[in-house]
Amino acid sequence: MPDRPQSERTMIEIRDVTRSYGAFKALDNASLAIKEGEFFSLLGPSGCGKTTLLRMIAGFDNPTSGSIAVDGQPMEGIPANRRPTNMVFQSYAIFPHLNVEQNVAYGLKARGQRGARVGQRVERMLDMVQLGGFRDRLPRLIRRADQLVLRAVRRSRDARNVVVDDVREARPEGSPHVRRPGESDQCAEHSQRQPGAEPVVVKALVP
């Protein structure tokens, strides 16, 4: 499938954002713009402000100063559940007794969707993140990185939404529960090709 061309439309704009906790500045005067169709990664050591920035984009924290806009809409005062974003934390919070397909369907049904449309959307969403081949598996039978992706999909209101993805890759090489090097990027790039998706991936590489 050919890559979707990047446009000049700005989907996420961070302008002069600072987040202070008393005298400590977790983020200091950060500015960036993410274009429609762009695959954007934040890479840096622990404590440099990556997760702080993600939390503010997703609506779980507020800037001390500066502004954040998504698709041209200022996010000031908009709660996390009203924003077109999803943030995945290290706690997976998925139902262990439901298989992959049922976990995603639960999220859609909880938002009031019913009937054949649920099955169709589940299929589309799982295919987007390359989990379609695991639809019948219980969460404990898929890799931890895939569990992280599953949680993001289950929380998503729409498969095309902006995905704010906090990925930590620090597992022994060859572990059966970890995506191999590059797989997380491939998954995000696959999502990127879908209309309206701008995945943001943060990798905190720790020993």
N, C-alpha and C positions, 0 to 999 in steps of 0.2 A: 504494500500500500504506500503510495507516495506521501511524503511529508506535506502537511498543510502549510501553505505559505504564511509567513509572519506578516502581520499588517502593522500600520503605524498607530493603530488605536491603542491607547493606554488603558489597561484593565486594572492594574493595581498601582497606586501612586503613594509613595511615602515621602512626606515633605517636612524636613527639619524636625524630625521626631526625637524627642528626648524623654527618657523614663527614669525618674529619680526616686529612690527610697531613702528619704532623709538626705544625708550628705552624700550617699552613694549613688552614682550614676550607672545604671545597668545598660543604658543606651544613650549615646551622646550625639545629638544633632545628625541623625541618619536620614539620608534622602536616596530614593531610588524609584525607578519606573519600570514596570513589567508590561510589555506589549502583548496584545492579543496573539495567541499562538506561540508565545515564547516559552521555552523550557528554562526555568531559572533556578539556580542552586545557590544556597548560602553555605559556605564552608569556613569553619574557624574553630579555634580551641574552646574548651569548656569555659563558660563564664564571659564570653565576648558579646553576648546579647542576642544570639540567634533565636532562642526560644522566647525571649522577652518580646522580640519583634513579631514572631508568629502569634503569640497570645494577643497582641494588640490588633493585628490584622483580623484575627478570628473573633475578637470582641470579648475576650476573657480578662483583659486588662486595658487601661486607658493611658494614653500618653500624658506626661506632665506638661509637655508643650509640643506643638507641631500638629500635623494633620495627616489622616489616612483616608484615601478614597478608593472605592472599588467600582469599576466601570463608570467612572465619572460621578458617582454618588458619595458625598461625604459620609463617613461612618460614625462621626461623633454622635453619641446618644443612642445609637442603634444597638440593641442587645445581641448577643451571640446567636440566639435562635432566630433572629430576623435577618442575618447576614447571609450572602450567597457564598459562604465559605464553610469548610470542614477542617477541624484540626484533630489529628490522631496522636494520642498520648501513648506512653509506654504501657499503660494498663489497657489490656485488650478489651475487656468488658463485653464479651460475646457469650451467647448462650451455649454452654458445653453439651447440652442434651439435644440441640437442634443441628442439623447438617448445614452446610454452607448455603445452599439454596433457601432453606427455611429461615436462616438468620436474616438474609436479605429481605425475604418476603415479609417477615415480621415488621421490619422497619417501615416498609411501604404500607402495610395494613394499619399500623399504628397511626399513620397520617391520613387514614380514611379511604385508601384505595381498595377496591374490591374487584372480584371477577377475573376474567381472562387477562385484563390489562396488567394485573400484578405479575402473572407468569411471564408475559412478554417483556416487561421492564426488568424483571430479575435476570432473564436471559441476556438482555442487552447490557446490563450493568456488569454482570460477571464476565462476559466476553470482553468488555472494555478493559478490565483490569487483569485479564488472562487467568481467571479462576474458573472458567466454564468447565474445565476438565475435572474439577474437584467438587462439583455441585452436590454429590451424594455423600461426601465425606464429613465426618464429625470434625470440629475444630482441632481436637487433639491429634488428629491424623494428618494435619497439614503443617507446613513449616511456620515458625514463629513470625517471620516476615510476611507470610501470606495471611496469618491471623491479623496482623496489623492492617493489611490492605482490606481484609474482610470487614473489619470494624469500620473503616472509612466508608466503604460502600453501604453498609447497613445504616449508617447515620445520614447518608446523602439524601437530600430532597430530590435531586435530579442528577443523573450520571454526567451531565455536562457542566455541573457547577465547578467553580474554582475549588481545587483541592489543596489544602495546606497540610503538608505531610511531614511529620517529625520522625525521621528514620535514624536509628542508631545502629551502625554496623560495626560490631566489635565482638565477633564470635570466632572460635577456632575454625581454621580453614577445613572444609570437608564436613562440617556439621550438617546433619540431615534436616535441621530445622531452620536453616538460614538460606536466603536467596544468594546464589553465587554472585561474585563480582559482576556488576553491570546489569543484573536482572531488575533491580529497583529502577534503574535508569530506563531500561527497556519498557517496563510497565508504565512509567510516567510518560515516556515518549509516545506509547500507544494511546494513552488517554489524551495526550496533547493533540493528536490528529482529529479528535472529535470536536465538532463545532462548539465554541464557547468554553473550552477547557484550557486553563492556564495552570498546570501543576507547579507547585513550589516545593522543592525537596530540600530539606536540611539534613546534612550528614555530620554528626558529631563523632569523629573517630577517636575512640578512647581505647586504652590498653585493655 
